[in-house]
Amino acid sequence: MWLVVWVSLLSSLWVASAVTDSKAVTTTLTTQWTDTPLLLEASEFLAEESPEKFWDFVEANQNTEGAHDDTVQAYYELILKRAGSLLSSVQLNMLKFALSLRAYSATVQSFQQIASNEPPVSGCVAFFSVHGEKTCDAQDLEGLLEGAAARPKPFLFKGDHKFPGSNPEAPVVILYAEVGTPAFQTLHRVASSKAYDGLALYVLRHYKAKPRAEVNATMMGENDPVDEVQGFLFGKLKTLYPEIKEQLKELRKHLVESTNEMSPLKVWQMQ
C-alpha cells in the first residue's frame, strides 16, 4: 500500500515540475481487496495520533445513519467535521491527504481478513467473539462471559483497539463490526458497559459484512482544458461575461481543487 502512496507522490511532483499546462491526470488504484469505508480509514488515522482520539472518534460516530444526506460529499464532510474536533488544522489536512490516497485502506483490510478467518457468524452484520464462542445477540454476551474462563484467551495483535479502562485480567470480548452502523452501536454499548464494570477486556476490530469492490479514480489537473467543472460551463460563461474573466478563473480553480480532493470518492460511489 505504501508503494502506491510513494508512486502517487512522485508522480504528482513530476507532473507539477515538468508540465506547465497540465492535462487531465488519471490515477489508478488497484488492490487485492474490496473497498474499505472512509470512516474506518479515518479512525485508523486517529489511532496513530493516540488511542484516546481513536475511541473519541468512535464514540462520536457510533451510528451515522441520518447524520448526512447519503451522498459521498456529505459523508466525507461529516467525517472531516467529526475528526476536526479532535485534530489540529495541520492534522486535518494530513487526514484529507491520507483519505485521498486511501493510505489506511490496507490497515482496515487487515482487520477484515482477521474476521474472515474467525469466521463471521452467518447472517450477522456484526458479532462478538468471546474466547472462541460467537454471537450477534447482545443478550447472549453475559452468558458467554460466564463460561469464558474455561476457554483459552484469544491472541491479540499489536494494532488491536482496546477499550480504555478495560480490565486486562477479564475475559476478552472482541467485537467485529463496522463503526457508524446501528449494529455497531447496539453491540458497542453492551461491550463498553461490561468493560466499564471491569467484567471484560473489550477489543474492537473493523468488519464490514458486505464489502464493495474497489475501483479506479480519475483526477483532474488544475489547468485542465475541460470546459465543464462541477456543472459550470466556463467557456460559455467567459463568452457571456468577459468583464469578470479573472473572477471566473478563480472560481474554476477553486472548483477544480475541490474536484481533485473529492473525485475518488465520487467515482467509487457510482459503483
N, C-alpha and C positions, 0 to 999 in steps of 0.2 A: 504493500500500500504506500509506504514512504517513497518507493521508487517512482510511483505515479506522481506523488507530490513534487519531488525534485524535478522530474521531467517537465511538469507543468510550469514550475517556477522558471526553469532555464528557458523554456520555450517562450514564456512571457517576456523575459528580459531580452532575448534575442530579437523578438518582434519589435519591442519598444525601441531598441537601439538601431536596428537595421532598416526599419521601414518608416518612411516619412508619412505617406498617406496609406494607412493600413487598410487592407481588405478584410473581409469577414474571416474570423478565425474560428475553425471548428475544433473543439476539444472532445476527444473520445475517451470515455472511461469504460474499460472492460474488466469485469471481475468474475470470479468463480463462485460468487454467492448472490443471493437475491437482495433487493433494495432494503435498506435499513431506515427506520423512521428518524427524521431530523431531530425530533425531541430527545430521542435516546442518544444520538450523537452529541447533542449539546450537553446532555447530562454527563457524558464522559469527559468533555472539555472541562466542565466544572469540577469533576472528580480529580483532575490533575491539579487544579488550583488548591483544593482541600476537600477531605471527606465531608466536612461540615457544609460547604457550599453545595456539594452534590445532594445531600439529603434535604437541604433547604429548598433546592430546585425541585426535587421530587415531591416534597410536601406541597409546594405551590402549584404543582401540575398533576395532582392525583387523578383528576378527571377533567380533561379539556373539552369534552363534548358540550357544545353550546357556548363555548368561550370565544368562538370565531365563526365566520360565515362559510366554513368548509372550502374556501379557496386556498390555494397554495400561498398566495401573498399574505392572507390573513393568518394562516398557520405560522408562517415564517415570522411575521411581525409579533405574534403572540410569544413565540419562543424568545425573540430578542428582548421584548418588554420584560418578561419574567426573569430572564438571565441578567438583564441590565440592572436590576435592583441588587444584584449580588456581585457585579463586576465594575471595574473602572471603565472609563471610555476607551482607553487603550486596549484593555482586555476584551471589551465588547467588539472592537474592530477585529481583533485576532479571532474571536469566535466566528464572526461573519466570514472571514477568510477561510477558516477551518471547515465551515459548513459548505462553502462554495466548492472546496476541493474534496469534500466527503472524507476528510482526514481521519475521522473516528469511526468510519463505517466498518473497518476491519475489527476494531475493538468490540463493537456491538455484535458483530457476526460471531466473534469467538464465544460469546455467551449463548448465542443461538445454537452453536454447534454443541456446546455442553448440554443444552436442553434436549437436543435431538438424541444424544447418547443416553439420556435418563431412562427410558424415553418419555415423551409427554403423555398425559392422561388422555385417552381417546374422548373426543367430543368436548374437551375443555379448552378455553382460550387462555386460561391461567391456572396454575396449580401449585400446591405445596408439596414439598418432599421432606419428610422427617425421618432421617436415618433409613432411607430406602423405601419407606411407605408413603404413598402419594394419594392426594385428594384435591378436588377443586371445590369442595363444600366447606365453607368456613366453619360450620358447626362441628365438623369432624376433627378439627385441629386439636382440640383438647384431648380427645381420645388417643390420637397419635402421639401426643406428648407424654401421656401417662405410660405408654409402653416403650418409649424411645430408649430408655436406659438399657434395655435388654438387647438392643441392636447396636452395631458399631457406628461411630460417628462418621459422617462423610468427609472426604478430603476437600479442604478449602484452598482456593487459589490465591495468589498474591493480589490479584486485581479484584477479588470479590468485595462487594459493598456490604459492610457490616453495620447494622443499625446502631447509632450512638447509644451508649449505655447498656448494650446487651451484656448479659451475664456469660462470660466465656466458658463457665463450667456447666451451663444449662444445655439441654438438648438443642440441636441445630435445626432451625426451621428455614429451609430455602424456598423462597418464593420466585417462581418463574412466571413473569408477567410483563406486559407492555405498559410502561408508565404512561398515564394520560387516558387510560380506558376505564370504564366503570368496573370491569372485573378486577383490575389492579386496585382500584380504590377500596373495594369491598374486602379483599384479602389482605391488603396492606394495613388497614385499620385493625384487623384482628391480630396480625403478626406483630405489629408495633405495640399493641396493648400488652401482649404476652411478654414482649421484650422489656417494656416499662416495669412490669411486675417482677422481673428477674426470672421468668419461667422459660425464656427461650433466648438463644443466640440467633437473631434474625438476620438472614443474608438475602440480598436481592440480586437476582440475575435476569438480564433482559431476555425476553422471549416474545416473539410475535407468531401467533398461531398460523396465519396465512400470509406469509411474506410475498411481496411483489417482485417481478423481475426488474433488475437494474438495467438502465438503458443509456444511450448516448445523450450528450448535451451539446448545444450549439451556442457559441459565444460571439457577440458582435463587437467589432473594434470601434473605438471612439469616432474615427474618421471614415467609417464605412459609408459608401455612397448609397446605401439603401434609402429610398425616399421615405418610406413609411416606418415610423418608430412609435410603438405603443398606440397606434390608431391615428397619429398625426401625419398628414401628407405634407412634409416640409417643402418639397419642390413647389407645390401649388401655393402654399402659404407665402413663400418668398416672392412668388409672382404677384399675388394679390396684395401683399403688404410689404413692398420693398423698403419702406421707411423704417421698419422695425427688423431689418435683416439681422442685425447683431443680436437683438434680444431673442430672435428665433434660433439663432445659432447656439446661444447659451442654453435655451430650453432643450434643444435637441441633445446637446452634450449631457445635460442632467438626466434626460430620459434614457440615453444610451448607457450611462453609468448604472442607472437603476436596472436596466435590462441585463447588463453584464453580471450584476450581483444576483439577479433572480432567475435568469434564463434556465439554469439547470433544474430549478425547482418547477418551473412552468412546463418544461418538456417532460419531466418524469410524471407530473400529474396527469398528462394526457394519455399515459399508457393504461 
